[in-house]
């Protein structure tokens, strides 16, 4: 931090999930292929909406806090069955490595809090 930061603070940097070196999940590859088939430009950033299911509101709020610190935008909603749904949104280029890194990060958060990762979706970007 320099003295200029006292007058002109730098914007907070968002951390992106690292690209994973693990093989991608078949569901992720199918979703990426579907985006490509529908005409989406896969070289451009897409808003990726990832879905988590958690057992309680407290676990949902804790997951949202952890993910917001990692750069996600989160929305928590109750479900009719008593569980809680968390939608975590991050903008990135949907490459297999980036989506696998996102999956790994979200599966870790969900399993730590007794929840489940349900998958992701993205709109078509032209």
C-alpha positions in Angstrom: 0.0 0.0 0.0 1.5 3.3 -1.1 0.7 6.8 0.2 -1.4 7.4 -2.9 -3.8 4.7 -1.9 -4.9 6.9 1.0 -6.4 9.3 -1.6 -7.2 7.0 -4.5 -7.9 3.5 -3.2 -7.5 0.7 -5.6 -10.6 -1.3 -6.4 -10.8 -4.7 -4.8 -9.4 -7.4 -7.0 -11.6 -10.4 -7.6 -9.9 -13.8 -7.4 -10.8 -16.1 -10.2 -11.0 -19.8 -9.6 -7.8 -21.4 -10.9 -8.0 -23.5 -14.0 -7.9 -27.1 -12.9 -5.6 -29.7 -14.4 -7.9 -32.5 -13.6 -10.0 -34.0 -16.4 -13.4 -32.2 -16.8 -16.6 -33.7 -15.6 -18.7 -35.1 -18.5 -21.7 -32.9 -17.5 -19.5 -29.8 -17.8 -18.2 -30.8 -21.2 -21.8 -31.5 -22.4 -22.9 -28.1 -21.1 -20.0 -26.3 -22.9 -20.8 -28.2 -26.1 -24.4 -27.2 -25.8 -23.4 -23.5 -25.5 -21.2 -23.8 -28.6 -23.9 -25.6 -30.6 -26.5 -22.9 -29.7 -24.1 -20.3 -31.1 -22.4 -18.9 -28.0 -19.0 -17.3 -28.4 -16.9 -19.4 -26.0 -13.9 -17.0 -26.3 -16.0 -14.3 -24.4 -16.7 -14.2 -20.7 -20.1 -15.6 -19.7 -22.0 -15.2 -16.4 -21.9 -18.6 -14.9 -24.7 -19.4 -12.5 -23.8 -22.2 -10.1 -26.4 -23.9 -7.9 -25.8 -25.3 -4.4 -28.3 -26.9 -2.1 -27.8 -26.5 1.7 -29.6 -27.8 4.7 -30.1 -24.7 6.7 -30.2 -20.9 6.4 -27.1 -20.6 8.6 -25.1 -22.9 6.3 -26.4 -21.0 3.2 -25.3 -17.7 4.7 -21.9 -19.1 5.6 -21.5 -20.5 2.1 -22.6 -17.1 0.5 -20.0 -15.3 2.7 -17.2 -17.6 1.7 -18.1 -17.4 -2.0 -18.6 -13.6 -2.0 -15.0 -13.2 -0.5 -13.8 -15.3 -3.5 -15.5 -12.9 -6.0 -18.9 -14.5 -6.5 -22.3 -12.7 -6.4 -24.7 -14.8 -4.3 -28.4 -15.1 -3.8 -29.9 -17.4 -1.1 -33.5 -18.6 -1.3 -35.6 -21.0 0.8 -37.2 -24.0 -0.9 -40.6 -25.7 -0.2 -38.9 -28.8 1.1 -37.1 -26.9 3.9 -33.7 -26.8 2.2 -32.0 -23.6 1.0 -30.8 -22.9 -2.6 -27.7 -20.7 -3.2 -27.1 -19.3 -6.7 -23.4 -18.2 -7.0 -22.6 -16.1 -10.1 -19.1 -15.6 -11.5 -18.2 -14.2 -14.9 -15.5 -16.2 -16.8 -14.6 -17.7 -20.1 -16.2 -21.2 -20.0 -13.2 -23.3 -20.8 -13.1 -26.9 -19.5 -10.3 -26.0 -17.1 -12.0 -22.9 -15.7 -15.3 -24.8 -15.2 -13.6 -27.7 -13.6 -11.8 -25.2 -11.2 -15.2 -23.6 -10.4 -16.8 -27.1 -9.8 -14.0 -28.1 -7.4 -14.3 -24.8 -5.5 -18.0 -25.1 -5.1 -18.1 -28.8 -4.3 -15.6 -28.1 -1.5 -17.7 -25.3 0.0 -20.9 -27.4 -0.3 -19.3 -30.5 1.3 -17.8 -28.5 4.1 -21.3 -27.2 5.0 -23.2 -30.4 4.5 -24.7 -29.4 1.1 -24.5 -30.4 -2.5 -23.3 -28.9 -5.7 -26.2 -29.1 -8.3 -24.4 -27.9 -11.4 -24.2 -24.7 -13.5 -25.9 -22.8 -16.3 -24.9 -19.9 -18.5 -26.7 -17.7 -21.1 -25.7 -17.6 -24.7 -23.2 -14.8 -25.4 -23.0 -13.5 -28.9 
